[in-house]
Amino acid sequence: MLPVAFQPPAKQHITGCILAGGRGSRMGGVDKGLQLFRGQTLVQRAIERLQAQVNSVMVNANRHAAQYALHGVPVFADTDHGFKGPLAGFLTGLQHCDTEWLVTVPCDSPFFPLDLVEKLAATAAQSKALIVMAQAEEPTPDGHQEWRLQPVFCLMHRQLASSLHAHIQSGGFKITEWAKQHSMAICPFTGAPGQLPPFANANTAEELQHLQSLA
């Protein structure tokens, strides 16, 4: 269901939420957002890339709140017990969002597009969707390219908070499973030849080191 008066998302109507609430299990249990990349923490890099695209930025983190707070933005833990995955971060963001729209990005994708929010918002305006997710081409093991959804790069309307809370309470944890219950649109992103995929991320220490070597 659309808002009573659907307003195309503009920068001043969008809050950014950086998802840093995971356990970092594949990185040895470290707090990924606080790992260094090019001499700054991954979360600081995400803040800098996102701040110019939105009205304000917050961080969703379930540990080391004081260290995250040193980056100068509000920090919020998951509302109902931590470490329930990205959907819990979505809900936390929606519950603390002062604007009509929320956009989420993970802390471990240091090259996400500087026009990410602009393109997601344009797709929302064109399709009148309440949820817009990014999609990008990524290499396959056999050297081909295939389009893959990037659901943690998501623009959503804050009226969805109650729906998301109910979905999580019922045991749901898949982003797309929840999103498909509403008007949803996909926004494609393409990278220039020879460049990194726009949403390349680091799940392990080796992947983080690899990204640093390519930067």
Backbone as CSV, one residue per row, in Angstrom:
resi,resn,N_x,N_y,N_z,CA_x,CA_y,CA_z,C_x,C_y,C_z
1,MET,0.844,-1.193,0.000,0.000,0.000,0.000,0.877,1.240,0.000
2,LEU,0.568,2.191,-0.858,1.333,3.422,-0.957,0.945,4.388,0.148
3,PRO,1.874,5.282,0.519,1.514,6.326,1.461,0.349,7.145,0.897
4,VAL,-0.411,7.803,1.781,-1.559,8.599,1.346,-1.136,9.615,0.289
5,ALA,0.000,10.290,0.517,0.534,11.228,-0.467,1.957,10.805,-0.790
6,PHE,2.111,10.030,-1.848,3.435,9.505,-2.188,4.335,10.636,-2.675
7,GLN,5.446,10.811,-1.999,6.402,11.841,-2.371,7.677,11.182,-2.891
8,PRO,8.106,11.497,-4.107,9.365,10.951,-4.606,10.498,11.283,-3.634
9,PRO,11.340,10.320,-3.307,12.392,10.548,-2.326,13.391,11.609,-2.799
10,ALA,13.634,12.602,-1.990,14.684,13.588,-2.215,15.706,13.444,-1.099
11,LYS,16.897,13.970,-1.319,17.981,13.805,-0.358,17.562,14.162,1.054
12,GLN,16.850,15.269,1.222,16.482,15.726,2.556,15.429,14.846,3.217
13,HIS,14.865,13.916,2.450,13.838,13.017,2.979,14.384,11.608,3.222
14,ILE,15.708,11.444,3.132,16.310,10.112,3.239,17.361,10.090,4.349
15,THR,17.241,9.123,5.242,18.243,8.873,6.280,19.058,7.645,5.872
16,GLY,20.352,7.703,6.094,21.218,6.576,5.780,21.531,5.759,7.023
17,CYS,21.526,4.455,6.880,21.854,3.551,7.988,22.940,2.576,7.531
18,ILE,24.080,2.597,8.213,25.182,1.691,7.895,25.071,0.462,8.776
19,LEU,24.984,-0.690,8.146,24.787,-1.950,8.866,26.128,-2.511,9.318
20,ALA,26.352,-2.474,10.634,27.597,-2.987,11.210,27.292,-3.848,12.431
21,GLY,26.145,-4.516,12.395,25.699,-5.243,13.573,25.947,-6.729,13.563
22,GLY,26.734,-7.212,12.598,26.966,-8.649,12.499,28.045,-9.156,13.444
23,ARG,28.188,-10.468,13.482,29.180,-11.098,14.350,30.574,-11.155,13.721
24,GLY,30.668,-10.928,12.415,31.958,-11.051,11.746,32.543,-12.446,11.842
25,SER,31.671,-13.447,11.803,32.107,-14.836,12.021,33.155,-15.287,11.014
26,ARG,32.976,-14.909,9.750,33.912,-15.347,8.706,35.212,-14.549,8.723
27,MET,35.266,-13.525,9.590,36.487,-12.741,9.743,37.084,-12.970,11.133
28,GLY,36.782,-14.142,11.691,37.362,-14.497,12.983,36.676,-13.855,14.170
29,GLY,35.467,-13.352,13.970,34.721,-12.767,15.065,35.036,-11.319,15.351
30,VAL,35.866,-10.685,14.509,36.176,-9.265,14.720,34.990,-8.406,14.313
31,ASP,34.972,-7.187,14.806,33.932,-6.240,14.436,34.339,-5.619,13.102
32,LYS,33.671,-6.040,12.029,34.119,-5.655,10.686,34.167,-4.150,10.469
33,GLY,33.183,-3.448,10.971,33.128,-2.015,10.729,34.314,-1.252,11.274
34,LEU,35.023,-1.840,12.240,36.161,-1.173,12.875,37.500,-1.611,12.292
35,GLN,37.473,-2.476,11.271,38.715,-2.891,10.621,39.212,-1.784,9.698
36,LEU,40.519,-1.720,9.536,41.113,-0.634,8.769,41.119,-0.918,7.269
37,PHE,40.861,0.139,6.512,40.927,0.093,5.049,41.462,1.438,4.584
38,ARG,42.599,1.427,3.957,43.235,2.675,3.511,43.439,3.667,4.658
39,GLY,43.788,3.136,5.813,44.106,4.005,6.938,42.927,4.532,7.721
40,GLN,41.716,4.109,7.387,40.541,4.500,8.154,39.668,3.273,8.360
41,THR,38.779,3.335,9.322,37.909,2.190,9.545,36.921,2.046,8.386
42,LEU,36.471,0.827,8.195,35.483,0.589,7.141,34.218,1.414,7.371
43,VAL,33.808,1.556,8.635,32.593,2.330,8.883,32.807,3.805,8.582
44,GLN,34.009,4.327,8.858,34.267,5.728,8.537,34.223,5.949,7.032
45,ARG,34.776,5.011,6.283,34.721,5.125,4.817,33.271,5.098,4.335
46,ALA,32.467,4.217,4.922,31.061,4.141,4.531,30.335,5.442,4.878
47,ILE,30.626,6.002,6.052,29.999,7.266,6.448,30.329,8.350,5.438
48,GLU,31.586,8.453,5.064,32.009,9.503,4.139,31.364,9.338,2.767
49,ARG,31.213,8.100,2.299,30.613,7.874,0.987,29.105,8.111,1.008
50,LEU,28.487,7.892,2.159,27.036,7.994,2.240,26.560,9.386,2.644
51,GLN,27.334,10.091,3.463,26.881,11.356,4.034,26.432,12.375,2.990
52,ALA,27.161,12.461,1.909,26.818,13.452,0.878,25.551,13.078,0.115
53,GLN,25.079,11.849,0.292,23.940,11.374,-0.490,22.607,11.451,0.250
54,VAL,22.656,11.719,1.564,21.445,11.643,2.378,21.347,12.847,3.320
55,ASN,20.231,12.918,4.039,20.021,13.992,5.012,20.900,13.799,6.250
56,SER,20.979,12.560,6.740,21.779,12.246,7.919,22.124,10.761,7.907
57,VAL,23.087,10.385,8.748,23.581,9.009,8.773,23.562,8.489,10.208
58,MET,23.210,7.223,10.355,23.322,6.512,11.631,24.059,5.198,11.394
59,VAL,24.522,4.585,12.473,25.177,3.283,12.394,24.398,2.294,13.251
60,ASN,24.159,1.117,12.705,23.568,0.005,13.453,24.695,-0.925,13.868
61,ALA,24.986,-0.995,15.179,26.063,-1.835,15.693,25.629,-2.464,17.006
62,ASN,26.016,-3.708,17.214,25.610,-4.436,18.411,26.723,-4.620,19.436
63,ARG,27.871,-4.044,19.179,28.974,-4.073,20.148,29.898,-2.896,19.847
64,HIS,30.764,-2.591,20.815,31.724,-1.494,20.658,31.046,-0.178,20.298
65,ALA,29.898,0.081,20.941,29.142,1.295,20.618,29.967,2.555,20.832
66,ALA,30.777,2.580,21.884,31.578,3.779,22.165,32.579,4.052,21.054
67,GLN,33.167,2.987,20.498,34.131,3.174,19.410,33.436,3.671,18.150
68,TYR,32.270,3.139,17.877,31.514,3.615,16.712,31.095,5.067,16.895
69,ALA,30.732,5.435,18.124,30.281,6.801,18.385,31.375,7.829,18.128
70,LEU,32.632,7.397,18.187,33.741,8.312,17.918,33.732,8.826,16.478
71,HIS,32.969,8.180,15.614,32.900,8.601,14.215,31.909,9.746,14.002
72,GLY,31.246,10.169,15.078,30.438,11.383,15.011,29.017,11.240,14.517
73,VAL,28.500,10.007,14.480,27.110,9.799,14.068,26.408,8.955,15.131
74,PRO,25.065,9.021,15.194,24.345,8.204,16.176,24.553,6.714,15.938
75,VAL,24.596,5.955,17.029,24.796,4.506,16.963,23.639,3.825,17.684
76,PHE,23.016,2.857,17.033,21.882,2.151,17.623,22.073,0.643,17.481
77,ALA,21.817,-0.072,18.570,21.862,-1.532,18.539,20.514,-2.078,18.094
78,ASP,20.495,-3.344,17.672,19.238,-3.979,17.301,18.249,-3.889,18.453
79,THR,16.995,-3.640,18.135,15.973,-3.421,19.159,15.717,-4.669,19.986
80,ASP,15.519,-5.801,19.331,15.200,-7.052,20.028,16.341,-8.039,19.893
81,HIS,17.229,-8.050,20.892,18.364,-8.962,20.886,19.187,-8.775,19.599
82,GLY,20.465,-8.794,19.718,21.316,-8.503,18.582,21.630,-9.703,17.705
83,PHE,22.316,-9.419,16.609,22.854,-10.445,15.714,21.767,-11.289,15.043
84,LYS,20.666,-10.648,14.659,19.621,-11.375,13.951,19.686,-11.147,12.456
85,GLY,20.757,-10.536,11.979,20.935,-10.363,10.551,20.500,-9.004,10.052
86,PRO,20.647,-8.785,8.731,20.368,-7.472,8.144,18.951,-6.962,8.371
87,LEU,17.964,-7.847,8.387,16.594,-7.377,8.592,16.433,-6.688,9.941
88,ALA,17.136,-7.192,10.960,17.090,-6.538,12.273,17.696,-5.145,12.173
89,GLY,18.744,-5.013,11.366,19.337,-3.697,11.138,18.387,-2.775,10.395
90,PHE,17.662,-3.318,9.423,16.643,-2.538,8.718,15.630,-1.979,9.723
91,LEU,15.143,-2.864,10.607,14.121,-2.458,11.565,14.664,-1.392,12.513
92,THR,15.886,-1.583,12.989,16.495,-0.586,13.861,16.556,0.763,13.165
93,GLY,16.984,0.752,11.903,17.050,1.991,11.144,15.693,2.648,10.994
94,LEU,14.672,1.858,10.662,13.327,2.405,10.480,12.788,2.982,11.786
95,GLN,13.102,2.342,12.900,12.589,2.808,14.191,13.262,4.097,14.662
96,HIS,14.418,4.405,14.103,15.141,5.611,14.495,15.232,6.620,13.348
97,CYS,14.441,6.400,12.322,14.486,7.244,11.128,13.574,8.461,11.302
98,ASP,14.130,9.651,11.128,13.358,10.890,11.269,12.831,11.407,9.932
99,THR,13.127,10.703,8.864,12.680,11.115,7.535,11.704,10.091,6.971
100,GLU,11.147,10.389,5.812,10.177,9.474,5.204,10.823,8.192,4.684
101,TRP,12.093,8.304,4.338,12.760,7.175,3.700,14.054,6.805,4.441
102,LEU,14.410,5.531,4.339,15.658,5.012,4.901,16.405,4.272,3.802
103,VAL,17.714,4.479,3.736,18.543,3.688,2.838,19.592,2.973,3.672
104,THR,19.833,1.712,3.367,20.813,0.919,4.110,21.985,0.528,3.223
105,VAL,23.156,0.492,3.827,24.357,-0.025,3.167,25.135,-0.817,4.208
106,PRO,25.850,-1.863,3.806,26.681,-2.602,4.760,28.005,-1.882,4.978
107,CYS,28.654,-2.202,6.085,29.917,-1.534,6.403,31.104,-2.107,5.641
108,ASP,30.917,-3.244,4.973,32.062,-3.966,4.416,32.166,-3.876,2.895
109,SER,31.525,-2.879,2.285,31.592,-2.691,0.827,32.196,-1.315,0.545
110,PRO,33.521,-1.203,0.530,34.171,0.112,0.508,34.054,0.890,-0.795
111,PHE,33.503,0.283,-1.847,33.433,0.972,-3.130,32.000,1.216,-3.596
112,PHE,31.028,1.154,-2.697,29.654,1.310,-3.171,29.495,2.672,-3.855
113,PRO,28.614,2.752,-4.859,28.542,3.941,-5.730,28.229,5.234,-4.991
114,LEU,28.851,6.305,-5.459,28.591,7.628,-4.894,27.267,8.199,-5.386
115,ASP,26.659,7.549,-6.361,25.318,7.943,-6.810,24.288,6.880,-6.457
116,LEU,24.611,6.044,-5.490,23.724,4.949,-5.087,22.331,5.458,-4.743
117,VAL,22.255,6.406,-3.818,20.958,6.857,-3.317,20.179,7.588,-4.406
118,GLU,20.869,8.393,-5.202,20.206,9.108,-6.294,19.507,8.137,-7.237
119,LYS,20.179,7.059,-7.590,19.596,6.102,-8.532,18.472,5.291,-7.889
120,LEU,18.658,4.886,-6.637,17.589,4.156,-5.951,16.340,5.033,-5.835
121,ALA,16.545,6.313,-5.496,15.417,7.230,-5.342,14.706,7.470,-6.670
122,ALA,15.468,7.581,-7.745,14.862,7.780,-9.065,13.992,6.588,-9.444
123,THR,14.468,5.383,-9.112,13.684,4.182,-9.395,12.414,4.161,-8.559
124,ALA,12.521,4.566,-7.288,11.337,4.617,-6.429,10.313,5.599,-6.981
125,ALA,10.782,6.755,-7.436,9.874,7.772,-7.972,9.193,7.289,-9.249
126,GLN,9.970,6.621,-10.094,9.431,6.159,-11.374,8.416,5.037,-11.190
127,SER,8.713,4.122,-10.280,7.879,2.932,-10.104,6.857,3.070,-8.979
128,LYS,6.985,4.157,-8.177,6.149,4.337,-6.985,6.233,3.113,-6.068
129,ALA,7.439,2.612,-5.925,7.681,1.454,-5.063,8.054,1.910,-3.663
130,LEU,7.691,1.105,-2.668,8.047,1.388,-1.284,9.406,0.810,-0.917
131,ILE,9.912,-0.104,-1.746,11.215,-0.716,-1.528,11.945,-0.776,-2.863
132,VAL,13.197,-0.345,-2.865,14.036,-0.460,-4.067,15.361,-1.089,-3.651
133,MET,15.749,-2.129,-4.374,17.007,-2.816,-4.095,17.952,-2.690,-5.283
134,ALA,19.233,-2.652,-4.978,20.245,-2.583,-6.025,20.466,-3.961,-6.641
135,GLN,20.937,-3.933,-7.871,21.315,-5.148,-8.587,22.546,-4.830,-9.414
136,ALA,23.475,-5.765,-9.501,24.698,-5.507,-10.262,25.205,-6.793,-10.896
137,GLU,25.991,-6.614,-11.953,26.646,-7.755,-12.582,27.876,-8.149,-11.770
138,GLU,28.043,-9.446,-11.569,29.205,-9.948,-10.854,29.794,-11.133,-11.624
139,PRO,31.116,-11.321,-11.524,31.734,-12.440,-12.237,31.372,-13.775,-11.613
140,THR,31.196,-14.760,-12.472,30.954,-16.122,-12.016,32.271,-16.903,-12.053
141,PRO,32.334,-18.041,-11.379,33.577,-18.832,-11.378,34.078,-19.204,-12.767
142,ASP,33.168,-19.302,-13.740,33.580,-19.680,-15.100,33.928,-18.469,-15.965
143,GLY,33.994,-17.282,-15.337,34.439,-16.101,-16.073,33.349,-15.297,-16.733
144,HIS,32.112,-15.711,-16.597,31.001,-14.947,-17.159,30.508,-13.907,-16.168
145,GLN,29.533,-13.136,-16.586,28.908,-12.141,-15.727,27.442,-12.514,-15.548
146,GLU,26.925,-12.310,-14.344,25.510,-12.534,-14.118,24.970,-11.460,-13.173
147,TRP,23.700,-11.120,-13.375,23.061,-10.109,-12.534,22.672,-10.729,-11.202
148,ARG,23.062,-10.048,-10.125,22.730,-10.531,-8.786,22.124,-9.399,-7.968
149,LEU,21.082,-9.741,-7.238,20.455,-8.777,-6.356,21.391,-8.446,-5.196
150,GLN,21.399,-7.190,-4.787,22.208,-6.732,-3.646,21.233,-6.196,-2.590
151,PRO,20.548,-7.083,-1.873,19.417,-6.657,-1.043,19.768,-5.774,0.147
152,VAL,21.035,-5.789,0.604,21.373,-4.917,1.744,21.566,-3.467,1.310
153,PHE,21.647,-3.223,0.010,21.647,-1.857,-0.526,20.204,-1.547,-0.889
154,CYS,19.495,-1.005,0.082,18.040,-0.969,-0.024,17.482,0.384,0.425
155,LEU,16.577,0.938,-0.369,15.834,2.137,-0.022,14.417,1.712,0.333
156,MET,13.916,2.167,1.482,12.585,1.735,1.913,11.849,2.876,2.617
157,HIS,10.526,2.827,2.549,9.701,3.838,3.201,9.493,3.456,4.666
158,ARG,9.476,4.461,5.536,9.419,4.162,6.970,8.074,3.590,7.411
159,GLN,7.033,3.692,6.572,5.749,3.108,6.952,5.821,1.579,7.021
160,LEU,6.928,1.005,6.544,7.076,-0.450,6.530,7.568,-1.018,7.856
161,ALA,7.819,-0.168,8.851,8.398,-0.634,10.113,7.538,-1.701,10.786
162,SER,6.235,-1.478,10.848,5.369,-2.450,11.533,5.325,-3.775,10.792
163,SER,5.288,-3.721,9.469,5.308,-4.944,8.667,6.594,-5.722,8.894
164,LEU,7.713,-5.005,8.927,9.000,-5.676,9.126,9.090,-6.270,10.523
165,HIS,8.616,-5.544,11.519,8.639,-6.071,12.887,7.847,-7.369,12.978
166,ALA,6.668,-7.394,12.367,5.837,-8.593,12.376,6.526,-9.748,11.666
167,HIS,7.202,-9.442,10.556,7.892,-10.483,9.794,9.012,-11.108,10.626
168,ILE,9.777,-10.280,11.310,10.880,-10.792,12.145,10.329,-11.595,13.323
169,GLN,9.262,-11.086,13.934,8.663,-11.782,15.075,8.130,-13.156,14.682
170,SER,7.726,-13.292,13.421,7.196,-14.577,12.947,8.310,-15.546,12.556
171,GLY,9.557,-15.104,12.696,10.681,-15.978,12.375,11.302,-15.735,11.028
172,GLY,10.811,-14.760,10.284,11.377,-14.461,8.973,12.729,-13.788,9.088
173,PHE,13.631,-14.146,8.175,14.962,-13.532,8.223,15.503,-13.187,6.840
174,LYS,14.804,-13.562,5.780,15.269,-13.264,4.433,14.721,-11.917,3.970
175,ILE,15.624,-11.065,3.481,15.224,-9.726,3.059,14.208,-9.794,1.933
176,THR,14.505,-10.570,0.902,13.621,-10.603,-0.263,12.263,-11.205,0.068
177,GLU,12.238,-12.136,1.000,10.965,-12.753,1.408,10.029,-11.702,1.979
178,TRP,10.587,-10.797,2.773,9.778,-9.708,3.336,9.459,-8.669,2.262
179,ALA,10.454,-8.277,1.488,10.283,-7.192,0.529,9.217,-7.513,-0.510
180,LYS,9.112,-8.767,-0.909,8.157,-9.137,-1.948,6.706,-9.035,-1.486
181,GLN,6.500,-8.803,-0.199,5.148,-8.604,0.312,4.645,-7.189,-0.005
182,HIS,5.533,-6.341,-0.509,5.213,-4.941,-0.747,5.568,-4.566,-2.186
183,SER,5.248,-3.333,-2.561,5.628,-2.868,-3.893,7.141,-2.682,-3.922
184,MET,7.797,-3.465,-4.740,9.259,-3.496,-4.776,9.761,-3.275,-6.190
185,ALA,10.885,-2.589,-6.319,11.508,-2.365,-7.621,12.998,-2.666,-7.512
186,ILE,13.602,-2.938,-8.660,15.027,-3.260,-8.735,15.735,-2.151,-9.517
187,CYS,16.882,-1.729,-9.014,17.673,-0.681,-9.664,19.015,-1.264,-10.087
188,PRO,19.278,-1.376,-11.393,20.537,-1.971,-11.856,21.697,-0.978,-11.805
189,PHE,22.869,-1.494,-11.454,24.106,-0.718,-11.460,25.136,-1.475,-12.297
190,THR,25.854,-0.748,-13.129,26.894,-1.359,-13.946,28.226,-0.682,-13.654
191,GLY,29.276,-1.473,-13.603,30.607,-0.933,-13.392,31.325,-0.753,-14.719
192,ALA,32.312,0.121,-14.733,33.111,0.319,-15.941,33.994,-0.896,-16.176
193,PRO,34.317,-1.195,-17.449,35.171,-2.344,-17.752,36.497,-2.267,-16.986
194,GLY,36.866,-3.381,-16.365,38.131,-3.440,-15.643,38.070,-2.951,-14.213
195,GLN,36.932,-2.365,-13.829,36.798,-1.893,-12.459,36.203,-2.977,-11.572
196,LEU,36.347,-2.775,-10.256,35.752,-3.697,-9.310,34.234,-3.657,-9.416
197,PRO,33.578,-4.779,-9.124,32.118,-4.724,-9.038,31.727,-3.650,-8.022
198,PRO,30.689,-2.866,-8.304,30.365,-1.729,-7.434,30.036,-2.110,-5.996
199,PHE,29.653,-3.374,-5.785,29.275,-3.788,-4.434,30.203,-4.858,-3.872
200,ALA,31.434,-4.876,-4.346,32.421,-5.831,-3.820,32.551,-5.656,-2.316
201,ASN,32.527,-6.787,-1.596,32.577,-6.696,-0.141,33.597,-7.667,0.441
202,ALA,33.872,-7.488,1.722,34.882,-8.292,2.412,34.233,-9.074,3.543
203,ASN,34.064,-10.363,3.339,33.537,-11.226,4.394,34.643,-11.846,5.226
204,THR,35.843,-11.941,4.656,36.963,-12.552,5.352,38.144,-11.588,5.358
205,ALA,39.124,-11.892,6.202,40.325,-11.055,6.252,41.061,-11.088,4.918
206,GLU,41.031,-12.239,4.260,41.695,-12.374,2.964,41.002,-11.510,1.912
207,GLU,39.676,-11.488,1.940,38.940,-10.655,0.984,39.195,-9.172,1.234
208,LEU,39.306,-8.797,2.505,39.600,-7.394,2.819,40.993,-7.022,2.311
209,GLN,41.940,-7.903,2.517,43.305,-7.649,2.029,43.312,-7.574,0.510
210,HIS,42.534,-8.434,-0.135,42.475,-8.422,-1.595,41.906,-7.105,-2.097
211,LEU,40.846,-6.627,-1.476,40.266,-5.348,-1.886,41.260,-4.206,-1.701
212,GLN,42.028,-4.265,-0.633,43.025,-3.221,-0.405,44.092,-3.248,-1.485
213,SER,44.442,-4.430,-1.953,45.473,-4.545,-2.975,44.997,-4.007,-4.319
214,LEU,43.688,-4.000,-4.528,43.123,-3.544,-5.796,42.799,-2.060,-5.766
215,ALA,42.734,-1.499,-4.586,42.326,-0.098,-4.453,43.365,0.836,-5.031
